[in-house]
Amino acid sequence: MASDKLVYESVGTSGISYARACKLGEGGFAIVYLGSFNGRQVAVKKIQIERIEDREVKLQRSLEHENVLKLLEVEEDKDFRFLFYSSS
């Protein structure tokens, strides 16, 4: 599926969006979608807000390893927290 044909949904005010039709993966607590941030592709993890705590987000922000995606931004609405990751 070509990314130029995907419909992207905006999240919050940070300019990040994701394509609900392009699911990259799914686990017990979250779904990961293809997203866009400042013209580059990112992974968007959509997780129920009660499933992740602030301390987990702080830890993920501090991780720096070649095998770990970098957490760029976090947005939330009343039901979900959206975590935006990039490989660079």
N, C-alpha and C positions, 0 to 999 in steps of 0.2 A: 504494500500500500504506500503510495507516494505521499510524503508529508505535505505537499502543496494542495492536496485534495482533502486533507483532514480538516475538520471543524474544531477549532480550539476554543475552550471556555476560559475566560479570565478568572483569576482568583485574587481577591484583595486589590490593593492599589499599587503593588510593586512591579506591575508589568509582566507578570508571569501567567502563562496559560498552559492548558494541557488538552490533549485530544482523547476524549473518552472512548473513541472507537479504536484507539491504538494501545491496548493493554499490553504491557511488557512482562508482567508477572503478578502473581497473587499468592498471599499467604493467609494464615489464620486470622490476622488482625488488620491487614492492609492490602491495597491494590496499588501497583506501580504503573504509571502511564508515561507515554512520550509527551514531553512538554517543550516549551520555548521560553527563553529568558534573554533579553537583550540580543536577539538574533542568533542565539546558539541553542542547540538541542540540550535538554536536560531531562532527568528522570524526576517524575513527580509522584511522591508517595502519599496516598490519601488514606488516612488512618482515623478511626473513631477517636474523638477527642479524649474520652476517658481511658483509652488504651495506652497513652503515652504521657509521661510526666515531664515537667520542665527540666528536671535534672538530667533526663535522658537526652533532651535536645541540647543542653549545655555540653554534655560529654561528646555528642556527635559533632558539634561545632569545633571542638578542640582536636579531634582526630586528624592526623595527617600521615597517610601511608599510601604507597603506590597501589595497593590493592583495595583501598577504601574510597568510595565516592565522597567528594567534599560537599558538605551541607552548605548551600548558598543562602537559603532564605526559608522562613517559616511564616505561613499565613493560616488563619483559621476562620471558620464561620461558626454558627451555633452548634453544629453537629460533628464537624470534621476538622482535623488539623492537616495541613498540606505541607510536606517537607520537600524542598527542591534541591536536587543533587546534580553535580557535574563531575565529569571525569578529569577536568583540568582546572 
